[in-house]
């Protein structure tokens, strides 16, 4: 299997090369040269080994097994193929339960926050770290992983790579625009992980990473890669939980699942789209955005107009120029075809607060602001559209990461997972950084 740049199909890499490079040399993003024909019937039969549909979707062991089957065609004939089962077992060692909210499970929540940093980014970050660890040798130059984060990505990448020999991590985050708990996760590691507080927005952080990856001066003396969702190694493992959840719904109800995905840089959304392209029983895919409306406006007008990001309660989705729109448009070059493949909506902060409160009162659920955007978009669907399918809200982060927002709304404290509690005993350190490549180059040289 080869992977082609979205900008020039003549630029390609094999699976290890795409993961190691992160960004293609021409600035494009790697996509599969072809979509493998998976035996979805065999995957569905594998689901029958579970005690129930929810058990299949949620079991770490079954996620690892399914992940090895799903990713195998992409890693075929590569150096990573023999270790793929070990890699998925190492990466997917926590559950992703599918929790029904209504009778007959017409509405469920896919909980992706049971990993070590309580966010969905743990799946992709741990997979990428496990792959790159196996590709390094004693003779390899240290690999510098660059990551821009609006909150959750940096913490997941830092946790996944912390202490791994031969790898260094530079995390860039927008100063003052992440939650206090998220900032703690970004700055408490030390060792081979450095955190940079950028005077700007997430879009500035993302721009700096892309510029650094293509900078001849940096590349002349550093081996560079990225752990953002521009890296194929982040996206492919995220298709696994969509495959597991959709197969669980199919097994339990005999219907395809429809997903509402909180969306910022579009990596998680694209993973769902890729899972459907691989043949998983997925019907509708709805992208839930906050006040950063570049994608909903594009689907409404056909004009792609990136813009500066706006700070919102759902800070991990504060993206004005999502990188993975390049992959999405490459996948659907015809606009009407793209608009038929996905839909999108936008939610403001007032609606996010309302949905957090009503989710707690109606379902006993404590949702982070990002999950609340998905729940709000569901409530805005017509009754006929809701009744026509089996809907899954994607819960991308634990509410404890946003206690200062959630607790005043629901009127009680949010339980903090043990993994997050441990972070508060660690010292923090970060470096202030101007949003300029020259400043980043000085720090990394």
C-alpha positions in Angstrom: 0.0 0.0 0.0 1.3 3.5 -1.0 0.1 6.8 0.3 -0.2 9.8 -1.9 0.0 13.5 -1.2 -3.2 15.4 -1.6 -1.4 18.0 -3.7 0.6 15.8 -6.1 -0.1 12.1 -6.5 3.5 11.6 -7.7 4.6 12.3 -4.2 4.1 9.1 -2.2 5.3 7.0 0.7 4.9 3.6 2.2 3.1 3.1 5.6 6.2 3.6 7.8 7.3 6.6 5.6 4.0 8.3 5.9 4.0 8.0 9.7 7.6 9.1 10.0 7.2 12.1 7.8 3.9 13.3 9.1 3.4 15.9 6.3 4.3 15.1 2.7 7.3 17.0 1.3 5.1 19.1 -0.9 3.0 20.2 2.1 0.2 17.9 1.2 -1.4 15.3 3.5 -1.1 11.6 2.9 -4.1 9.6 1.8 -4.4 5.9 0.7 -3.8 5.3 -3.0 -6.8 2.9 -2.9 -9.4 1.7 -0.5 -9.0 -1.9 0.4 -12.0 -4.3 0.1 -12.6 -5.4 3.7 -14.6 -8.5 4.6 -17.2 -6.6 6.7 -19.2 -9.8 7.1 -16.2 -11.4 8.8 -15.8 -8.4 11.0 -19.5 -8.5 11.9 -19.2 -12.2 12.8 -16.3 -11.3 15.0 -18.7 -9.1 16.9 -20.8 -12.1 17.8 -18.0 -13.2 20.1 -19.2 -10.5 22.5 -21.8 -10.9 25.2 -23.7 -7.9 23.8 -23.4 -5.2 21.2 -22.2 -2.7 23.8 -19.6 -5.2 25.1 -18.2 -5.6 21.6 -17.9 -1.8 21.1 -16.4 -1.2 24.5 -14.0 -4.0 25.1 -10.3 -3.0 24.9 -9.4 -6.5 23.8 -11.9 -6.5 21.0 -10.9 -3.0 19.9 -7.3 -4.2 19.6 -8.3 -7.3 17.6 -10.6 -5.3 15.3 -7.9 -2.6 14.9 -5.3 -5.2 13.7 -7.8 -6.5 11.1 -8.9 -3.0 10.0 -5.4 -1.5 9.7 -3.7 -4.6 8.3 -4.3 -3.8 4.6 -2.7 -0.4 5.0 0.4 -1.8 6.7 0.7 -4.8 4.4 4.3 -5.6 3.2 5.7 -3.0 5.5 8.2 -3.2 8.4 5.3 -2.7 10.8 3.1 -5.5 9.5 4.5 -8.3 11.7 4.1 -6.2 14.9 0.6 -4.8 14.1 -1.3 -7.0 16.6 1.2 -6.1 19.3 0.9 -2.4 18.4 -2.9 -2.3 18.6 -2.9 -4.3 21.8 -0.5 -1.7 23.3 -2.4 1.3 22.0 -6.0 0.2 22.6 -5.7 -1.1 26.2 -8.7 0.9 27.5 -12.4 0.7 26.6 -14.7 2.7 24.3 -18.2 1.9 25.7 -21.4 2.5 23.8 -23.9 3.8 26.3 -27.6 3.8 25.4 -29.5 6.9 26.5 -33.0 6.0 25.4 -35.2 2.9 25.3 -34.3 0.5 22.5 -31.0 2.4 22.1 -32.2 4.8 19.4 -29.8 7.3 20.9 -26.4 6.3 22.4 -23.2 7.9 23.5 -19.8 6.6 22.4 -17.5 7.3 25.3 -13.9 7.9 24.0 -12.5 9.4 27.2 -11.4 6.4 29.1 -7.7 6.6 28.1 -4.8 7.9 30.1 -5.5 11.6 29.3 -9.3 11.3 29.2 -9.8 12.3 25.5 -10.3 10.5 22.2 -6.8 11.6 21.1 -5.3 8.8 23.2 -6.2 6.2 20.6 -4.3 7.8 17.8 -1.4 9.2 19.9 -0.7 5.8 21.5 -0.9 4.0 18.2 1.5 6.4 16.5 3.9 6.2 19.4 3.9 2.4 19.4 4.6 2.4 15.6 7.4 5.0 15.7 9.1 3.3 18.6 9.4 0.1 16.5 10.8 2.0 13.6 13.6 3.6 15.5 17.0 1.9 15.8 20.0 2.6 18.0 21.6 4.2 14.9 18.6 6.4 14.2 18.9 10.1 14.9 16.5 11.3 17.6 13.1 12.1 16.1 11.5 15.4 17.1 7.7 15.2 17.1 6.0 18.6 16.6 2.4 19.0 17.7 0.0 21.9 17.7 -2.8 21.6 20.1 -6.0 23.4 21.0 -6.1 21.4 24.2 -6.4 17.6 24.1 -4.0 16.6 21.3 -0.9 17.8 23.1 -1.7 16.1 26.4 -2.4 12.8 24.6 0.8 13.0 22.5 2.9 14.0 25.5 1.6 11.0 27.5 2.1 8.6 24.7 5.7 9.6 23.9 6.9 10.6 27.4 10.0 8.6 28.4 10.3 6.8 25.0 14.0 6.7 23.9 15.0 8.3 20.7 12.0 10.6 20.5 11.6 14.2 21.6 8.3 16.1 21.7 7.6 19.8 21.2 4.0 20.8 22.1 2.7 24.2 20.9 -0.5 25.5 22.5 -2.3 28.9 22.4 -1.5 30.7 25.7 -4.6 31.4 27.7 -6.9 29.5 25.3 -7.0 26.1 26.8 -8.6 25.0 30.1 -6.5 24.9 33.3 -6.6 21.1 33.4 -5.6 20.9 29.7 -2.7 23.2 30.4 -1.6 21.1 33.3 -1.6 18.1 30.9 0.5 19.9 28.4 3.2 21.3 30.8 3.7 18.7 33.5 5.9 16.1 31.7 9.5 17.3 31.4 12.2 14.9 30.2 11.8 14.4 26.5 8.6 16.6 26.3 8.8 20.4 26.0 5.7 22.7 26.1 5.5 26.1 24.3 2.9 28.7 25.1 2.4 30.5 21.9 1.2 34.1 21.8 -1.6 33.5 19.4 -4.4 31.1 18.4 -4.4 27.4 17.6 -4.2 28.3 13.9 -0.9 30.1 14.7 0.4 26.9 16.4 -0.7 24.8 13.5 0.9 27.1 11.0 4.2 27.0 12.9 4.3 23.2 12.9 3.7 23.1 9.2 6.3 25.7 8.5 8.8 23.9 10.7 8.2 20.6 9.0 9.1 22.2 5.6 11.9 24.4 6.9 15.2 23.5 5.2 17.3 24.9 8.1 15.6 22.8 10.7 15.4 19.7 8.5 19.2 19.9 7.8 20.0 18.9 11.4 16.8 17.5 12.9 14.6 14.5 12.0 11.1 16.0 12.2 7.6 14.6 12.2 4.2 15.6 13.4 1.7 14.1 15.8 -1.3 16.2 14.7 -4.1 14.6 12.8 -2.2 15.6 9.6 -0.3 12.4 10.4 -1.8 9.3 8.9 -0.9 7.4 12.1 -3.4 9.5 14.0 -6.3 9.0 11.6 -6.2 5.3 10.8 -6.5 4.1 14.4 -9.4 6.4 15.0 -11.4 4.5 12.4 -11.4 1.5 14.7 -13.8 2.8 17.3 -16.2 3.9 14.6 -16.0 0.5 13.1 -16.6 -1.2 16.5 -19.5 1.0 17.4 -21.2 0.7 14.0 -20.8 -3.1 14.0 -22.3 -3.1 17.5 -25.3 -1.2 16.5 -25.7 -3.4 13.4 -25.4 -6.5 15.4 -27.9 -5.3 18.1 -30.4 -3.5 15.9 -29.9 -4.6 12.3 -29.6 -1.0 11.3 -26.6 1.2 10.3 -25.5 3.8 12.9 -25.5 7.6 12.3 -22.8 9.6 14.1 -22.7 13.2 15.3 -19.1 14.1 15.8 -17.7 17.2 17.6 -15.4 18.7 15.0 -12.5 21.1 15.0 -9.5 20.2 12.9 -11.7 17.4 11.3 -9.4 14.5 12.1 -12.0 12.6 14.2 -14.7 13.4 11.6 -12.5 12.2 8.8 -11.9 9.0 10.7 -15.6 8.3 10.7 -15.9 9.1 7.0 -13.0 6.7 6.3 -14.6 4.0 8.4 -17.8 4.3 6.2 -15.6 4.2 3.1 -14.1 1.0 4.3 -17.6 -0.6 4.3 -18.7 -0.1 7.9 -22.4 0.1 8.4 -22.6 3.9 8.9 -25.5 6.0 7.6 -25.3 9.7 8.3 -22.3 11.6 9.5 -23.1 15.0 11.0 -20.3 17.4 12.0 -21.0 19.4 15.2 -19.0 22.7 15.3 -18.9 25.5 17.8 -19.0 29.2 16.7 -16.0 28.5 14.3 -18.2 28.1 11.3 -15.8 27.6 8.4 -17.0 24.1 7.6 -20.8 24.6 8.1 -20.6 27.8 6.0 -18.7 26.0 3.3 -21.3 23.2 3.1 -24.0 25.9 2.8 -22.4 28.1 0.2 -19.7 26.1 -1.6 -17.1 28.7 -0.9 -14.1 27.6 1.3 -13.2 30.6 3.4 -10.9 29.8 6.3 -10.9 32.6 9.0 -9.3 33.4 12.3 -10.5 31.2 15.1 -12.9 32.3 17.8 -12.4 31.4 21.5 -15.4 29.3 22.8 -16.3 27.1 25.7 -15.5 24.1 23.5 -11.9 25.2 23.2 -10.5 22.0 21.6 -12.6 22.8 18.5 -11.5 26.4 18.2 -10.1 26.0 14.6 -10.7 28.5 11.8 -8.7 26.6 9.1 -9.0 22.9 9.7 -6.1 20.9 8.1 -8.1 17.8 7.3 -10.5 19.8 5.0 -7.7 19.2 2.4 -8.2 15.4 2.8 -12.0 15.7 2.8 -12.0 17.8 -0.4 -9.5 15.4 -2.1 -11.8 12.5 -1.2 -14.9 14.4 -2.6 -13.6 16.7 -5.4 -17.2 17.3 -6.5 -18.8 19.7 -4.1 -22.3 18.2 -4.3 -20.9 14.8 -3.7 -19.2 16.1 -0.6 -22.3 17.8 0.7 -24.2 14.5 0.2 -21.6 12.7 2.3 -21.7 14.9 5.4 -23.7 17.7 7.0 -22.7 20.1 9.6 -24.2 22.5 12.2 -22.8 25.2 14.5 -23.5 25.7 18.2 -22.9 28.9 20.3 -21.7 29.0 23.9 -25.2 29.6 25.3 -26.5 26.5 23.7 -23.5 24.5 24.9 -24.3 25.5 28.5 -28.0 24.7 28.1 -27.2 21.3 26.6 -24.8 20.4 29.4 -27.5 21.2 32.0 -30.2 19.3 30.1 -28.0 16.3 29.5 -27.4 16.1 33.2 -31.1 16.5 34.1 -32.6 14.3 31.4 -30.0 11.5 31.1 -27.8 11.8 34.2 -24.9 12.4 31.9 -22.0 14.8 32.7 -20.8 16.1 29.3 -17.8 18.2 28.4 -18.6 21.3 26.2 -17.5 19.4 23.0 -19.9 16.5 23.6 -22.6 19.0 24.4 -22.2 20.4 20.9 -23.0 17.0 19.4 -26.0 16.6 21.8 -27.3 20.1 20.8 -27.0 19.3 17.1 -29.0 16.1 17.7 -31.8 18.0 19.4 -32.0 20.3 16.4 -32.6 17.5 13.9 -36.2 17.1 12.8 -38.3 14.5 14.6 -38.6 12.6 11.4 -34.8 12.5 10.9 -34.2 11.4 14.5 -36.8 8.6 14.2 -35.3 7.4 10.9 -32.1 6.1 12.3 -29.9 4.9 15.2 -28.0 7.9 16.4 -24.6 8.0 18.3 -23.3 11.1 20.0 -19.5 11.0 20.1 -18.2 12.0 23.6 -14.7 13.2 22.9 -13.4 14.2 26.4 -14.1 13.7 30.1 -16.0 16.6 31.7 -13.4 16.8 34.4 -11.1 18.5 32.0 -13.5 21.4 31.9 -14.7 21.5 35.5 -14.7 25.3 35.6 -17.3 25.3 32.9 -19.3 22.2 33.7 -19.7 22.4 37.5 -21.4 25.8 37.7 -23.9 24.6 35.1 -24.9 21.3 36.7 -24.5 22.6 40.3 -22.3 19.8 41.6 -18.7 18.7 41.4 -17.3 16.5 38.6 -15.5 13.3 39.5 -11.9 13.5 38.4 -10.4 10.3 36.9 -7.3 9.0 38.8 -5.1 9.6 35.7 -5.9 13.3 35.7 -5.5 13.6 39.5 -2.0 12.3 39.3 -1.0 15.1 37.0 -1.6 17.7 39.7 1.2 16.4 41.7 3.8 17.0 39.0 5.7 20.3 38.5 4.9 22.3 35.4 7.1 24.1 33.0 6.7 25.8 29.7 8.4 28.4 27.4 6.7 31.5 26.0 6.9 31.6 22.3 6.2 34.3 19.7 4.1 33.0 16.7 7.1 33.1 14.4 9.1 30.4 12.7 12.4 32.1 13.6 11.4 32.0 17.3 10.6 28.3 17.1 13.7 27.5 15.2 15.9 29.1 17.9 14.2 27.0 20.6 14.6 23.7 18.6 18.1 24.3 17.2 
